[in-house]
Amino acid sequence: MKNTGNIQFNKPVTLLVGENDTGKSTLLEGIAASAESILIDGESVESLAFEELKNK
């Protein structure tokens, strides 16, 4: 990202940065589990069939 220039976002963005094995993915999985909400393309994972999930 050193040479990307300026990046502008229209909405707030949170970046999780850290070395490998510091828990970034675990943190996100915990947040998703506690919110009981995992969305893919705006749809709840629970409402999608396995075949649909494979193609997302």
QUISULUR-V734926 format. One record per run of one state. SS is the DSSP state (2 for helix, 1 for strand, 0 for the rest). FROM is the first residue (numbers start at 1). TO is the last residue. Records with the same first field share a line. If there is no record, write none. Layout:
BEGIN
SS->FROM-TO ; FROM-TO
END
This chain:
BEGIN
0->1-23 ; 36-38 ; 41-42 ; 48-49 ; 55-56
2->24-35 ; 45-47 ; 50-54
1->39-40 ; 43-44
END
